[in-house]
């Protein structure tokens, strides 16, 4: 699954230069507003990557709503949309999304909804919510993570996130 998420994220970021794909991206992710700039694509990427980060942090054996309501073992639930997608990549589209890109982005949308919208309470995705912190004031966590926790931070070629 990490390779498929990375491929999907690369497809998403490639749309920053493909404005004709923006309406498709907005539709796939049920955006609350139109995708109208490359910045909206980047905000969406940060929003989606936060979902994977938080699900990994909160992969509890029982349902939790510390940040957002999630089922037990949210990571196990989040991989399900990728089950029927092969790891055979096809080239990125030039304008519109390719069938594979749309399939990967749809899987990411369904997968991240395990964190963002498991209960179905939100009718759309807020493109300006880049942090995805839900009910938590993230500034305290950022301070703690930066000053008091020894933890690896960053994305690279070996992760599922955009480099």
N, C-alpha and C positions, 0 to 999 in steps of 0.2 A: 504493500500500500504506500509506503513513503515515496517510492519512485513515481507512482501515479499522482500523488498529491503534488510533488515537485513539478512534474510535467504539466499538471493543471495550473499551478501557480505561474509557471513560465508562459503558458498560453494566455493567462490573464494579464500578466505584465506586458506581453507583446501587443495587447490591444491599446496600450497607451499611444501607440503610433497608428492605430487602425480605427479611426473614428467611426467608420461605417459598422463596426462590430459593437459599438457602445449600446445601441438599443437592445441587441441580443443579450449582452451582459446584464443590463438592467432587468430584463425580463427573467433571465435564469435565476438571478439572486433576489427577485421580487423587491427591487429597490423602491424606496418611498418617493424618490424623485429621479428624474432622468440623469443618466450619466452624461455630464456635459464638459468634462475636462479630464486630462490625464491625472490630475490630482484626485479626482473621484475614484479612479481605478486604483491608485496607490492607497487611498483611505480604505477602500474595500479590501485590498490585500492585507493591510495591517489588521483590519477588523477580523478577517477570516483566520489569519495566522494566530491571533489572540485566542480564538476558540480552541484550536489544537493545543496551544500552550496550557490554557486553563483546564481543559479536559484531562491532560496528562497529569497536572498537579492534583486534580480532584478525582482521580480514578478510584473511587471508593466502592466497596462491595454492597453499598446500600444507596438508595436515592438521596440526593443532597441538593440544597438550594443556597449554598454559601454565596455564590456569585449569581448564578441563574439556576432555575430548576433543571435538574438532570437526572437521568435514570441511574440505577446501579451500573457500575462498570461502563461509564460513558465511552471510553476508548473502544471497547468491544462493539458497542453500538455504532460508533462513528466509522468503522471500517466496512460495515455492511454495504453501503452504496457502491463500493469499489469491487465487490465480489465478482461481478461478471464482466469486468473490463480487463482486457489483456494488456500486458506490458509492452506490446508492440506499438511503437510510436509512429506517427505519420507526420510529414512536414507541416509546419504552421501555415495557416491560411494567409492570403495576401490582403484580403479585405474582410469578407464575412468570416465568421467562425467556421472551421471545418466540422464535419460530423463528430470527429474524435474530440476536438476542443470543446464542443458543446456538451458531449457526453461527460468529459472530465470535469468541466465547470458545474454541470448539474450534480455530479456526485459530490463535489466539494460543497455545493449549496446544501444538499441533503445531509451530508456528514456534519457540517458545522451547525446545522439546526439542532443537532443533539445538544449542543451547548446553548445556542442563542434562542431557540424556539421549540424546545421539546414539548411544551404544553400547548403550543399553537396559539399563544396569546397575542403574538405580534403579527399584524397583517402584512408587514413589509420590513425591508432591511434599511436601516438608517445609514446612509453613506458617510455621514459626518462622524459616526461613532468609531473612530479608529482604534480606541483602546479596548473596547469590548469588556469592560470591567463589571457590568451588571450592577448589582446592589452595593458593591464595595467601592470605597474611596481609594483609588489606586495610588494616590500620592504617598500614603503611608507605606504601602508595600514597596514602591520604588525606592524610597529612602532606606528601608530595611534591607532590601536586596543589594543596594549599592554599598551600604556602610557596614552591615553586620553579618551578612550571609556569604559564605564562600561557595560560590556556585558558578559553573560555566555559563557565560552569556555570549550570545552571538550566533550567527548563521554562517555556514560555509558550504563548500561543495559536497560535503558528506551528509548534510542535513536535508530534510524534505522542504526546507524553506528557500525562498529566492536568495541567491548569494548576496 
